[in-house]
C-alpha cells in the first residue's frame, strides 16, 4: 500500500544574508547598498532537509533554540521560500506560527475573528457559523468588543488558536503558541489537537516542552544546527535528545 504523503520536503536549504555592520537607518542602508558598501555574511539556517510526512500523522520538531525548527515550519507554511530545494503540501493549512500574525491590533477581537477568517480563506457567512464556537473555546466572551492591543499574550494565543482550529484543515502547524497561557487552557488545546488528529488532520508541532511533544506527537524530527539529525518514533528520538 502506497504512503499518502501530505508534506514533502525535498533537499531544502535556506540561506540568510546577515549584514556585517550596523546601519542606523533605512536611508543609510539604501545609500550604502547602492554604492556596494554593505558586506554580508552567509548564514545557512537549514541545509539539505529531506522529510516526508504522511496524512493524519503528528510530528514534533525538537532541537535547541536557533537550530532551524521555526525556519522549517515557516518554509512548509509558505512564509519563507527555500534557497534551494522544494516543499510540496497537499491540502489546506492552518498555521499558528507567530502570535497575533494576521491580526490588526487596533481592531476589536470580534472584528479580528472575521479578518483572520478571511485570511484563512473563510467567507463571512462561514465565520458567522463558527463565531460562537470560537468565543466559547477562547473563553473571552466579555472581551470580544475590546481592541486586541489591550489583550495579554495569553488572550491573543487563545483567540488565535480558536480561529486556527475551526473547521478541518488538512495541516495544522503549531509553533510554541501553547507555551503562553495557563496550564488548564493548554490541556484544552491539546485535547482539541488530538481530536483533529482523529479526523485525519496532520499536525506539525514545536514546543520547548519535550513532555508535551511526547504527549501529542507520534513522530519527532530532531533538528541540529540546520540539519535533520534524526526522524522517527517520538519516544525514541526524544529520549536520545534528552540524553545528548
C-alpha angles and dihedrals in degrees: 000000000000119000115248098227111193098174123038121182110188120193092318121183127173124199125193123194110222118198111236095213134045117253115199099212145003093259092057090045093053093046092049092045092051089052091047092242098127111102119201136199116211116234119189106208092178129020127195098330115183118183137155119194121191125223113270095017126124119222127187119205111214134181143105123301110283094020093120104263096128092041089056092048091049090050092051089047091053094244091116126038117222116248086217132002133033140269122203122189121181114208140001124331135208108195120195096182109131122027110251095004106155093023125118104219093207093057125081123256089253092054091045092054089062093039093051091044090055090051089053090051101257123137121235089251091055091048091051088057092050096040099092091048091050092051093045094048094047091046089218098125093135095049106048093106094048119100112255091235087074093055125103118237088256092056091048091051090051095054093040092052092045091053096043093052099051117115117002115298116190090225128029117193116195119183115184091309092126090058088078122073136025127322094247092056091047088056090050090053092048090053091051092049091051091049090052089051090057086057091056098261111152113227128206109189135187122185137153086224109087089188089058090050090051091049097050106028136067095195136030133206113205111209117195123180092336095312130106101242099177140355126188146076111015097227094048096046095043092049091051090047092051091049094050 
